[in-house]
Amino acid sequence: MKKKYIIGTTTALFLCVASLAFAEESSPSSLSVALDTVWVLVAAALVMFMQPGFAMVEAGFTRAKNACNILMKNLMDFAFGSFFFWVIGFGIMFGAGNRFFGTSGFFLNDVGKTFDSLAWSTVSIDAKFFFQLVFCATAATIVSGAMAERTKFSSYIAYSITTCAVIYPISGHWIWGGGWLAELGMWDFAGSTVVHSVGGWLALVGARILGPRIGKYAGDGRLKPIPGHNIPLASLGVFILWFGWFGFNCGSTMAAVADIGHIAATTNTAAATAALAALATSWILFKKPDTSMTFNGAIAGLVAITAPCAFVSIASSVIIGIFAGVLVVLSIVFFDRIARIDDPVGAISVHGVCGAWGTLAVGLFAQDIFAPGTTGNGLFFGGGWTLLGVQSLGVAAVFAWCTVTGVIMFSLIKSVMGLRVSQEEELRGLDIDEHGGEAYHGFQLFS
């Protein structure tokens, strides 16, 4: 026993000495880069895990006969996005070029100062690419829910490729790639506009051109709700998204720094208060605490805090969340009943409208003490109107870009490939006609 004790003690001492020797040989900078790289890759994996979160929300909020189609579209967003963002999208977004788009760095070809717009992060270009890729896939997949249950699968693939390769990267270059909005002083920390509003505004255009689902509006104009088939599945998706959002926002530091803690706190608080605000708003409007509205409220809060999460106090994040929760309910009602745009999952309101709100919130609530040398103070903290003006310009510019390119893209797809399935296919369900199978084979389903 004594011999084993001596051997064990000796081994432990040897390991301690070896680790100390390794620490001395490794420079502090190399250890810091390694730690930053690990954090960026973990955060990227969390954001990638949001993809099944979106799939669960969208599948749950739509009918069972279209579940396979929803899941396939979310998977293809990531698959096609991974390839085409590598081929062209990343170069357009972050490559050296001009103030409007990058003209180099395609196929991740890094020569000299190609990716200087990302030089502030110490991790390798491969890690930077992977982190930005999962953001691109998120923007693309937002449209899936708004155009659910009546879009041709092949046409959706054409949309997804175009968005990941061109539309998302160009407006992203304006803000994150050193483009003209960045030069003017616009700030969007993790993508309320860069990611979410791009997806939301494209969803608006796509749903408008596509038209409502059969049976959504009666002949006399009355709204006829089409309930989702699996609210527990949607609930799981919301929790997955909330979980993954800590990678989305905290990971946007692209470094393992102390600021992560504050970003996590503002992110969580905004989501929680937005859920509470949506709950209260729906309870007042509909006389019942609506489940889907409350779920969308939580996501709306996450979308809204994405731009200002590093720049505002926790108290400010509470206000941002409350406004997002109220706004998303009112917006869904507006698009559903007044604008008569059929959005089965509320994607336009959650991502487009609340993404715009979050971007404007930077101009209102930013405080220089949280990220010195970046935004400065917003309007409510003595900073004047300048920051809010630039943020407003950014929101308007991205809205205009997405609506114009969206109209062109969806109109071309509609004329060349056809955008919508036939009436018979829509009534039967896209799973059978588009994919040759059923999500719930052997069950008797009613839709």
N, C-alpha and C positions, 0 to 999 in steps of 0.2 A: 504493500500500500504506500509506504514511504517513497519507494522507488518511482511508482507511478506519479506521485505528487511532485517529485523533483523534475521528472520528465515533462509533466504538464506545465509546471511553472517555467521551465527553461524554454519550452515551445512558445508560450505566451510572451515571454520577454523578447524572444527572437522576432516574433511577428511585430511587436511594438517598435523595436529598433528598425526593422525593415520598413515599416510604414513611415517612421520618422525620416529615414534616409530617402525614401521615395518623395516625401513632401519637400525635403531640402533640394533634391535634384530637379523637381518640377517648379518652374517659376510661378509666382502668384498669378501672372497674367494667363498662363496656359491652363491653370486650374480654374480660373474664372471663366475662360472661354468654354472649357469642358462643361462646367456647371450650367452656363447659359445655354449651351447646345442641348443638354439633357432637358432643361426646362422648356425650351422652344418645341422640341419634339414631343414631349408629354402634352403640352398645350395643344399642339397640332392634332394629336391623336384624340384629345377631348373634342375638338371642333369637328373632326371627322365623324366622331360618334354622334354628333348632332344630326347627321344625315339619316340614320334610322329614327331619330326623334321626329324629324319632319315627316318621314314616311308613316310613322304610327299616327301622328296627329291627322294627317291628310286621309289616310285609310279609315280611321275611326270616324271622321266627320262626313264621310261619303258612304255610298251604298255598297253592300257586300258584293254585288255583281261587278264592281269595278276595282276591287281591292288589289288584284294582281297587277292591273294596269298602273295603279298608283305606285306600287312597290317597284315595278320595273322602271318607271320614269325616274324615281329617286336614285336607283342604282345606276342608271345610264347617265344621269347628270354627273355623278362622280367619275364614272369610267371614261366617258367622252371628254369631260372637263379635264381630267388628269392628262390626257394625251394632247389635246389642243392647246391647253394653257402652257404646256411645255414647248410645243412646236412654235407658237406665235404669241399667245396671250401675255406671258410673263415678260417677253421682250417689249411688247407695246406698252405695258403698264409701268415697267421699272427700267427698261433699257434707255441708254443715252439716245437723245433725239432732239425734239423741240418742245415747246411749251404745251403742245396738244397731244402728242403721242411719241412713244419710243420707236426708234428705227433700227435698233440693234439688239443683240442678246437673244436672238431666236435660237431655238433648240438648246437654250441655256448656255450659249457660247459666250463665255466671259473673257473679254480681251481688254486689258488695261482698265479703263474707268467706265466700263459698260454699265455697271450697276451702282454707280455712285449715289443714287437716290436711296439706297439701302445701306450705305457705308456706316451709318450711325450704329448699326448692330454688329457685334463682333463675331457672330456665328458664321459658319461657312455658307456659300451661296446655295448649296444643295439644301441646307436646313431652311434658309430663307424662302427658297422656292416651295418647299413642301408646306411650310406654314401659310404662305400666300395662296397656294393651290386650294387648300380646304376652304378658304374664304370665298374663292371664286365659285366652287361647287355649291356653297351655301346660297350665293346670290342667284345662281341658275335655278336651284330647286324650289325657290319661293313661288315661281310662276306655276308650278305643277298643280298646286291646290286650287288656285283661282280658275284654272282651265280644266278642272277635273270632270270626268264622266262624259265628255263629248268630243275630245280631241284625238285625232289620228296619231298613233304612236310614231309612225315614220316622220310626220310633220313636227311632232314634239322634239324628236332627235335633231332635226334641222335647226329648230329654234335654239336648243341647248348648245349645239356646236357654235352657232353664230354669236351667242351671248358670251360664252367662255373665251372665244378666240378674239372677238373684236369689241362688242358693245361694252361689256364690263371693264375690260382693260383700258379702253380709251378714257372714259370718265374717271377711272381709278388713277390714271396717270396725272390727270389734272390736280388731284388732291394729294395722293401718296407718292407719286412718281416725280415730284418736283415741277409739276406743270403750272399753268397760269393761276389756278385758284390757290395753290400752295404759295406762290409768289405774292399773292395779294394778302395772305395771312389767314386763310381758312384752316380750321382744325376739326378733325374728325378722328378721334383717337383709335377706335376699333371698328368703325364702319357703319354708323347709323344711316349715313347717306351713301358712302362708297359701296357698301354691300347691300343693306336692307332696302333703302329707297330705290336703288336700281332694280332690284327684284320686284318690289311693290309696284313701281310705275310701269314696268313691262307687263306685269300681271294685269294692271288696269287696262292697258291697250289690248292685250290678248283676249281678255274676257269680253271686252266691248265688241271687238271684231267678230269673235266667235258666236256671241249671242247666248241667251239663257238656255238652261236645260229644258227639255220637253216637260211640261207640267209645272214649271216653276211659277208661271203667271197664268191665271185663268183668262178665258176669253173676254171677260168684262174688266180685266186689269187687276183683279185681286191677287195679292201675294199668297202663294201656296207653299208653305215650308216643306222642305225635303229633308227629314231628319237623317243624321248619320247613323250607321248601323252598329257601331261599337264604341261607345263613350269610354269604357274602361281602357280600351286600346289608345284612344286619344289622350286619356289621362297619363298613361305611361309615357307617351311621346312628349307631353309637356314637362314631366319630371326629367326626362332624358335631356331635353333642351336646356332646362334650367341648370342641370349639372354640367353639361358641355359648355355653357356660356362662361363659366369661370376660366376655361381655356381660351375662349374667344376674346374676352376682355383682358384678363390678367396676362395672357400670353402675348398680347400686343406690345408689351414692353420689350419683347424679344431679348430678354435678359432676366436672370434671377436676381432681382433687386427688391429692396424693402417696399417699394411702391405697390407691389402685388397685393399686400394686405389691405391697403386702403381701397384699391380697385375692387377687390372681392367684396368688401363691405358695402360700397356704394351700389355695386351690381345687385347684390342680394336684397338690399333694402328697397331699391326701386322696383324690383320684381314683386316683392311681397306687398308693398303699398299699392301697386298697380292692380294686383289681384283683388285686394280689398276694395279699392275704388270701383273696379268693374262689377264686383259683387253687389255693392251698394247701388250703383247706377242701374243695373239690370233689375234689381229688386224694386226700385222706385218706378221704373218704366213699365215693367211687365208683371208687377205684383208677386213675382217669384224670384228667388236667387238663381238665375240662369246658369247652368253648368258650363255650356260652351262659351258664353261670354266671359265667365270668370277665368276659364282656361286661357282664352285669348288675352285677357287682361294681364295675366302673368307674363306671357310672351311679349306683349306690347311694352310692358315696363322694362324688360330686358333689351328690347330694340331701342327704346328711348334713351336708356342710360349708356348705350354702347359708345356714342360719341363723347359724352362729357365725363365718363366714369373716372378718369384720372385727374380731372380738372376741377371737380366740385366737392363740397363737403357732404357728409352723410345726411345732414339736415336738408341740404339742397336736393339730394337724391330722393328724399321722401316726397318733396313737392313735385319733382319731375315724374316720379312714379304715379302719384295721385292724378296728375293731369293726363298721363298716358292711359290710365285705367278708365277715366271718364271719356276721354277722346275716342278710344277704340270702340266703345259701345255705341256712341253717337254716330261715328263714322260708318260702322257696319249697318246700322239702321238706315243711314242716308243712302248708301250705295244699293242696299237691298230694296228699299221702298220708294225712294225718290228718283235716284239716278237709274234704277232698274237694271243694274249690272249684277249678274249672277256670279257671286264669288262663294263657292261652297264652304270654304274654310276661313274666310275673313282675311286673306293674305294681303289684299290691297290696304286695308285699314291698319292691320298690325304692322306691316313692314314699310309700306309707302308713307302713310299719314304719320304714324308714330316715329318712323325714322326721320322724317322732316322735323317733327317736334323736338326730338332729341338733339338734332343738329343745331336748331335755333336755341335750345337750352344752354348750349355752350356760351353763346353770346349774352345770355342773361345771368347765368349762375357761376361762370368760371371765376376762380380765385387764384391769383398768382402764387400763393403760398404752397399750393399742392404740386405744381409743376413749374417752378421758377424758370423764367426765360422762354416760356412758350406762349400761351394765350394772353397773358396779362389778365386783368380783371374784367368781368362782364358788366353789363349795364347795372344790375342790382347791387354791385359792389364798387361803384364809383368809376368804372372803366369807360363810361360814355357809350356812344352808339356805334363806334367804328367796328368792333368785333361782331356785333349783331348784324350790322350791314353786310359784312363780308360773308357771314354764315348764311344770311338770307339770299345773297347772290349765288352762293354755292348750291343751295337747295333748288333755286329757280333754274339754274343752268343744267343741273343733272336731270331735273324734271323735263326740261325742254329736250335734252339729248335723248332721253329714254322714250319719250312719246314720239318724237320724229322718227328715230331709228326703229322703234317698235312698230309704228304704222307701216313703214317701208318693208320691214322684215316679214311681219305677219301677212301683209297684203301680197307679197311675192310668194310666200309659202302657199297661201290660199289659192292663188291663180295657177301656180305650177303643180303643186302636189295635192291640193285640197287640204283644208284645215280641220274640217269636222267630219266625223263618221256619219253614215247614213242614219235615217230615222229608225230603221229596223235594228241596226247594230246598237244604237243608243238604248233602245227599249230592252233589247236582249241583255245588254251589258257588254262592256269592252273586254272583259276577261275571256269570254268565249270566242268572239270574233277576232280580236286582235292577238290573243295569246294562246288560244286553243285549250284553255283549262279553266279551272275554278279555284278560288281561294279556299272555299269550304266544300270540297267535294263530298257528296254523300249526305249533306244536310239539306233540309227543305227550307229554302230562303224566300222571303217575301220582300219586295222592294217597291 
